[in-house]
Amino acid sequence: MPIKSVAIIGAGIAGLTASLSFARYGIASDIIEQASELAEVGAGLQISPNAAHILSALDVLPLIEEKWLEPETVDLASGLSLKTLVSLPMKDVARDRWHAPYGVLHRASLQQALLAKVRHNPLCRLHLGKRLETASRTEIARTIFTEPELVVGADGVWSSARYAVPNSPVATFSRNIAWRFTLSGEDAPDFLDRTAVTAFLGPSAHVVAYPLGETGGFNIVAIAVGANPGDTWKAEAQSQQKAFLLQQFRRWHPAFGEALQRPTRPTFWPLFQVGAGRWHNGRDTVLIGDAAHAMMPFAAQGAAMAIEDAFELATFVSQGKTLVTSLPDFAAHRMPRIEKARKRAALNSFAYHASGPMRIGRDLLLSMRPPEKFLADFDWLYGYRARGL
């Protein structure tokens, strides 16, 4: 018989989505979050059609469509010349080809939409300001006054729930830093396109920029090599770090140096990745999202993969006979897709940061390749339909 109670550790995108997904099958869940309030964390976020399908099924999509923007195109451009190398039609193509929209928004907007649905669902219970020393069912029972049948670790790249899973993955620093900031509409340079998601490619670094409907400005993410500031989602950039950032883009078009100096308080995020390992203990605990497989953001699929995990875990558990069978089945189903997304991100990283003759060859190949070929490359990713849809 399907289980009746779940404890979810972490109230991020993965945890909130998991709670709503279990509720869809009539399964109650308690979300345990150490923060006393769900404050705004992060900057912009891309929601591709594979994730939009799920958010629609959970009735969350209408809430974020009120705030997000659907870009007309996704462009790849040279960071040296600002020239567009390839422009892929996206707004209409996403709905026609993959039957769901592609949008960009602030991460907080998605989290607040998920939170609103959780708070109005009687099967979802949120416990804020509750820190767990371990992810054991016994300690969880002392926190929520009931012992769950299943524990879901959705507590991110530095997951404490991993310790309840033997031979679980390990997080390691990638030697890359993501510099995140927003520019107001007034401060945004003219070369940024207000109708597109643009990835500027350059030697040893790349920049992703797209408009935010909530502010009228732009979300900017600049990824380059950097030193590890420690286990933190973000750190305030001091003058020394900011100087290092500008040094990374010294060979880029001068307009970038000017744009990167405009933000007064950029944050830099160390990019950790989580390697191979077990996602479950075979009995009552399972990892999802970054806790299981944090990956580099070069494919812009971190949030989407967490949303897929959460939704499909609920489907496997609700349709499986026991956790002993449904947890391994879930992991076996998800791992190949995660690995494919990880390899795509690694390939993008290699291509985006090319330099010298390799860069020239890359730019030439990109500019000559038909858009239809690029769109076909995304069919396996954006056209994916999660189980239960």
C-alpha positions as CSV (number, residue, x, y, z in Angstrom):
1,M,0.0,0.0,0.0
2,P,1.2,3.6,-0.6
3,I,2.7,5.3,2.3
4,K,0.8,7.9,4.3
5,S,3.5,10.2,5.8
6,V,6.7,11.9,4.5
7,A,9.2,14.2,6.2
8,I,11.0,16.5,3.8
9,I,14.2,18.2,5.0
10,G,14.6,21.6,3.3
11,A,12.1,24.1,2.0
12,G,13.8,25.1,-1.2
13,I,12.5,24.5,-4.6
14,A,13.0,20.7,-4.4
15,G,11.4,20.4,-1.0
16,L,8.4,22.5,-1.7
17,T,7.8,20.8,-5.0
18,A,8.1,17.4,-3.4
19,S,5.5,18.3,-0.8
20,L,3.0,19.4,-3.4
21,S,3.7,16.4,-5.5
22,F,3.0,14.0,-2.6
23,A,-0.2,15.9,-1.8
24,R,-1.3,15.3,-5.4
25,Y,-1.4,11.6,-4.5
26,G,-3.1,12.1,-1.2
27,I,0.1,11.7,0.8
28,A,0.8,14.1,3.7
29,S,4.2,15.6,4.3
30,D,6.0,17.7,6.9
31,I,8.6,20.1,5.5
32,I,11.4,20.8,8.1
33,E,13.4,23.9,7.4
34,Q,16.2,25.3,9.7
35,A,15.6,28.9,8.6
36,S,13.1,30.9,10.6
37,E,11.8,32.5,7.5
38,L,12.1,31.8,3.7
39,A,14.1,34.8,2.7
40,E,15.0,35.8,-0.8
41,V,17.9,33.7,-1.9
42,G,19.6,33.7,-5.3
43,A,18.9,35.8,-8.4
44,G,17.4,34.9,-11.7
45,L,16.2,31.5,-12.8
46,Q,15.3,29.8,-16.1
47,I,12.3,27.5,-16.2
48,S,12.4,25.3,-19.3
49,P,9.4,23.3,-20.7
50,N,10.3,20.1,-18.9
51,A,9.9,21.8,-15.6
52,A,7.0,24.0,-16.7
53,H,4.9,20.8,-17.4
54,I,5.3,19.8,-13.8
55,L,4.6,23.3,-12.4
56,S,1.4,23.3,-14.5
57,A,0.3,20.0,-13.1
58,L,0.8,21.4,-9.6
59,D,-1.1,24.5,-10.5
60,V,1.9,26.7,-9.7
61,L,2.6,27.8,-13.3
62,P,-0.3,30.4,-13.4
63,L,1.2,32.2,-10.4
64,I,4.7,32.6,-11.9
65,E,3.4,33.4,-15.4
66,E,2.0,36.6,-13.8
67,K,5.6,37.7,-13.1
68,W,8.0,36.0,-15.5
69,L,9.0,36.9,-19.0
70,E,9.1,34.5,-22.0
71,P,12.1,35.4,-24.1
72,E,11.6,35.7,-27.8
73,T,15.0,34.0,-28.4
74,V,17.9,32.3,-26.7
75,D,21.2,33.7,-28.1
76,L,24.8,32.8,-28.1
77,A,27.1,35.7,-28.6
78,S,30.8,36.5,-28.6
79,G,32.1,38.1,-25.4
80,L,34.9,39.7,-27.5
81,S,33.0,41.3,-30.3
82,L,29.4,41.2,-28.9
83,K,28.4,39.7,-32.2
84,T,25.5,37.2,-32.1
85,L,26.7,33.8,-33.2
86,V,23.4,32.0,-33.2
87,S,19.8,33.0,-32.3
88,L,17.2,30.4,-31.5
89,P,13.5,31.2,-31.5
90,M,12.1,30.2,-28.2
91,K,8.8,31.8,-27.1
92,D,6.5,30.3,-29.7
93,V,8.7,27.3,-30.4
94,A,8.7,26.1,-26.8
95,R,4.9,26.0,-26.7
96,D,4.5,24.5,-30.2
97,R,7.4,22.0,-30.1
98,W,7.6,21.0,-26.4
99,H,4.0,22.0,-25.5
100,A,5.0,24.1,-22.5
101,P,6.5,27.6,-22.0
102,Y,10.0,28.7,-21.4
103,G,10.3,31.6,-19.0
104,V,12.8,33.6,-16.8
105,L,12.1,35.0,-13.4
106,H,13.6,35.7,-10.0
107,R,14.2,32.6,-8.0
108,A,12.3,34.1,-5.1
109,S,9.2,34.4,-7.3
110,L,9.1,30.7,-7.9
111,Q,9.8,29.9,-4.2
112,Q,7.0,32.2,-3.1
113,A,4.5,30.6,-5.6
114,L,5.4,27.1,-4.3
115,L,5.1,28.3,-0.8
116,A,1.7,29.8,-1.3
117,K,0.4,26.5,-2.7
118,V,2.0,24.6,0.2
119,R,0.4,26.9,2.8
120,H,-3.1,26.4,1.3
121,N,-2.8,22.6,1.0
122,P,-4.0,20.7,4.1
123,L,-1.7,17.8,3.3
124,C,1.4,20.0,3.4
125,R,2.8,21.2,6.8
126,L,5.7,23.6,7.0
127,H,8.0,23.8,10.1
128,L,10.3,26.7,10.1
129,G,13.2,27.3,12.4
130,K,13.7,23.6,13.1
131,R,17.3,22.4,12.9
132,L,18.0,18.7,12.7
133,E,21.3,17.3,13.9
134,T,20.6,14.1,12.0
135,A,18.1,12.9,9.5
136,S,17.0,9.9,11.6
137,R,13.3,9.2,11.8
138,T,13.6,9.3,15.6
139,E,14.9,12.9,15.7
140,I,12.4,13.9,13.1
141,A,9.6,12.5,15.3
142,R,10.8,14.7,18.2
143,T,10.5,17.7,15.9
144,I,7.2,17.1,14.2
145,F,5.7,14.7,16.8
146,T,5.1,11.9,14.4
147,E,7.5,9.3,12.9
148,P,7.4,9.5,9.1
149,E,7.5,6.5,6.9
150,L,9.8,8.2,4.4
151,V,12.5,10.9,4.8
152,V,13.4,13.0,1.8
153,G,16.6,14.9,1.8
154,A,16.0,18.1,-0.2
155,D,18.5,20.1,1.8
156,G,20.9,21.2,-0.9
157,V,24.5,20.7,-1.8
158,W,25.7,20.6,1.8
159,S,23.0,18.1,2.7
160,S,22.9,16.7,6.3
161,A,20.5,14.0,5.1
162,R,23.4,12.4,3.1
163,Y,24.8,11.1,6.3
164,A,21.8,8.8,6.6
165,V,22.6,7.2,3.2
166,P,25.6,4.9,3.2
167,N,28.0,5.6,0.3
168,S,26.2,8.8,-0.6
169,P,27.7,11.3,-3.0
170,V,30.3,13.9,-1.9
171,A,30.3,17.6,-2.7
172,T,33.5,19.1,-4.1
173,F,34.4,22.6,-5.2
174,S,34.6,22.9,-9.0
175,R,37.1,25.8,-8.9
176,N,34.5,28.0,-10.6
177,I,32.7,31.0,-9.1
178,A,29.4,32.4,-10.2
179,W,29.2,36.1,-9.8
180,R,25.6,37.1,-9.5
181,F,24.0,40.5,-9.6
182,T,21.2,42.4,-11.1
183,L,21.2,45.7,-13.1
184,S,18.4,48.1,-13.1
185,G,16.9,49.1,-16.4
186,E,18.7,52.4,-16.2
187,D,22.1,50.8,-15.5
188,A,21.8,48.1,-18.1
189,P,24.2,48.6,-21.1
190,D,22.7,49.0,-24.5
191,F,24.1,45.7,-25.8
192,L,21.8,43.6,-23.5
193,D,18.7,42.4,-25.3
194,R,15.5,42.9,-23.4
195,T,13.8,40.1,-25.4
196,A,16.4,37.4,-25.1
197,V,18.4,35.1,-22.9
198,T,21.9,35.7,-24.0
199,A,25.0,33.7,-23.2
200,F,28.2,35.6,-24.0
201,L,31.1,33.2,-24.6
202,G,34.7,34.1,-24.0
203,P,38.1,32.8,-23.0
204,S,38.0,31.1,-19.6
205,A,34.6,32.6,-18.7
206,H,31.1,33.2,-19.8
207,V,28.2,35.6,-18.9
208,V,24.5,34.8,-19.0
209,A,22.1,37.8,-19.1
210,Y,18.3,38.0,-19.3
211,P,15.6,40.5,-18.4
212,L,13.5,40.2,-15.2
213,G,9.9,41.1,-15.4
214,E,9.7,41.7,-11.6
215,T,12.2,44.6,-11.6
216,G,12.4,45.8,-15.2
217,G,16.2,45.2,-15.0
218,F,18.5,42.3,-15.9
219,N,19.8,39.3,-14.1
220,I,23.6,38.8,-14.7
221,V,25.6,35.7,-14.0
222,A,29.3,35.7,-14.7
223,I,31.1,32.4,-14.3
224,A,34.9,32.2,-14.1
225,V,37.7,30.5,-12.2
226,G,37.9,31.6,-8.5
227,A,39.0,30.6,-5.0
228,N,36.6,28.9,-2.6
229,P,35.2,31.3,0.0
230,G,33.8,28.3,2.0
231,D,30.5,26.5,2.4
232,T,28.1,29.2,1.6
233,W,25.5,29.9,-1.0
234,K,26.8,33.4,-1.5
235,A,29.5,35.8,-0.2
236,E,29.7,39.5,-0.4
237,A,32.3,40.6,-2.9
238,Q,34.9,42.8,-1.4
239,S,37.2,45.1,-3.4
240,Q,39.9,42.4,-3.8
241,Q,37.4,39.8,-5.2
242,K,35.8,42.4,-7.4
243,A,39.2,43.3,-8.8
244,F,39.8,39.6,-9.5
245,L,36.5,39.4,-11.3
246,L,37.4,42.3,-13.6
247,Q,40.8,40.7,-14.2
248,Q,39.0,37.5,-15.5
249,F,37.3,39.6,-18.2
250,R,40.3,41.8,-19.2
251,R,40.4,40.3,-22.7
252,W,36.6,40.7,-23.3
253,H,34.9,43.6,-25.0
254,P,35.5,46.8,-23.0
255,A,31.8,47.2,-22.5
256,F,31.8,44.2,-20.2
257,G,34.4,45.7,-17.8
258,E,32.2,48.8,-17.5
259,A,29.0,46.8,-16.9
260,L,30.7,44.6,-14.3
261,Q,31.8,47.6,-12.3
262,R,28.3,49.0,-12.0
263,P,26.8,46.8,-9.3
264,T,27.7,48.0,-5.8
265,R,27.2,44.7,-4.0
266,P,27.7,41.7,-6.3
267,T,27.7,38.3,-4.6
268,F,29.9,35.4,-5.6
269,W,28.8,31.9,-5.3
270,P,31.2,29.0,-5.1
271,L,30.0,26.3,-7.5
272,F,30.1,22.9,-5.9
273,Q,29.2,19.6,-7.7
274,V,28.1,16.3,-6.2
275,G,29.5,13.2,-7.8
276,A,28.4,9.6,-8.0
277,G,27.0,7.7,-5.1
278,R,23.9,6.2,-3.6
279,W,20.7,8.3,-3.4
280,H,18.8,6.2,-0.9
281,N,19.5,3.8,2.0
282,G,17.2,1.1,0.6
283,R,14.6,1.5,3.4
284,D,13.3,4.9,4.3
285,T,15.6,7.8,3.2
286,V,16.2,9.3,-0.2
287,L,18.0,12.3,-1.6
288,I,16.7,14.6,-4.4
289,G,17.9,17.8,-6.1
290,D,21.3,19.2,-5.2
291,A,21.6,16.9,-2.3
292,A,21.8,14.0,-4.7
293,H,23.4,15.5,-7.8
294,A,24.4,19.2,-7.7
295,M,25.8,20.0,-11.1
296,M,27.4,22.9,-12.9
297,P,24.9,25.5,-14.2
298,F,26.2,25.4,-17.8
299,A,23.0,23.7,-19.0
300,A,20.7,25.9,-16.8
301,Q,19.0,22.8,-15.4
302,G,19.7,22.7,-11.7
303,A,16.2,23.9,-10.6
304,A,14.5,21.9,-13.4
305,M,16.2,18.6,-12.4
306,A,15.2,19.2,-8.8
307,I,11.6,19.8,-9.8
308,E,11.6,16.6,-11.9
309,D,13.1,14.6,-9.0
310,A,10.5,15.8,-6.6
311,F,7.6,15.1,-8.9
312,E,8.8,11.7,-10.1
313,L,9.7,10.5,-6.6
314,A,6.1,11.1,-5.5
315,T,4.9,9.1,-8.5
316,F,7.2,6.2,-7.8
317,V,6.4,6.1,-4.1
318,S,2.6,6.3,-4.7
319,Q,2.6,3.6,-7.4
320,G,5.2,1.3,-5.8
321,K,4.3,-1.6,-3.5
322,T,7.0,-0.8,-0.9
323,L,9.8,1.7,-0.3
324,V,12.2,-1.1,-0.7
325,T,11.3,-1.4,-4.3
326,S,10.1,2.1,-5.2
327,L,13.3,4.0,-4.0
328,P,15.7,1.9,-6.1
329,D,13.3,2.1,-9.0
330,F,13.2,5.9,-8.7
331,A,17.0,6.2,-8.6
332,A,17.5,3.8,-11.5
333,H,15.0,5.9,-13.5
334,R,16.5,9.3,-12.7
335,M,20.3,8.6,-12.7
336,P,20.7,8.2,-16.5
337,R,18.9,11.4,-17.2
338,I,20.9,13.3,-14.6
339,E,24.1,11.9,-16.0
340,K,23.1,13.0,-19.5
341,A,22.4,16.5,-18.2
342,R,25.7,16.6,-16.4
343,K,27.6,15.6,-19.5
344,R,25.7,18.3,-21.5
345,A,26.8,20.9,-18.9
346,A,30.4,19.7,-19.1
347,L,30.3,20.0,-22.9
348,N,28.9,23.5,-22.7
349,S,31.6,24.5,-20.2
350,F,34.3,23.3,-22.6
351,A,32.8,25.1,-25.5
352,Y,31.8,28.3,-23.7
353,H,35.3,28.9,-22.3
354,A,37.3,28.1,-25.4
355,S,40.2,30.4,-26.3
356,G,42.7,30.9,-29.1
357,P,42.2,29.0,-32.4
358,M,39.7,26.8,-30.6
359,R,37.5,29.8,-29.9
360,I,37.7,30.9,-33.5
361,G,36.6,27.5,-34.7
362,R,33.8,27.3,-32.2
363,D,32.4,30.7,-33.3
364,L,32.6,29.7,-36.9
365,L,30.8,26.4,-36.3
366,L,28.1,28.1,-34.2
367,S,27.4,30.8,-36.8
368,M,27.1,28.2,-39.6
369,R,24.9,25.7,-37.8
370,P,21.2,25.9,-38.7
371,P,18.9,26.8,-35.7
372,E,16.8,23.7,-36.3
373,K,19.8,21.5,-35.5
374,F,20.2,23.3,-32.1
375,L,16.5,23.0,-31.3
376,A,16.7,19.2,-32.1
377,D,19.5,19.0,-29.5
378,F,17.1,20.2,-26.9
379,D,14.3,17.7,-27.7
380,W,15.5,15.1,-25.1
381,L,15.8,17.7,-22.4
382,Y,12.9,20.2,-23.0
383,G,10.5,17.6,-24.5
384,Y,10.8,15.3,-21.5
385,R,7.5,14.3,-19.8
386,A,7.9,13.2,-16.2
387,R,6.1,10.1,-15.0
388,G,2.7,11.0,-13.6
389,L,1.9,13.6,-16.2
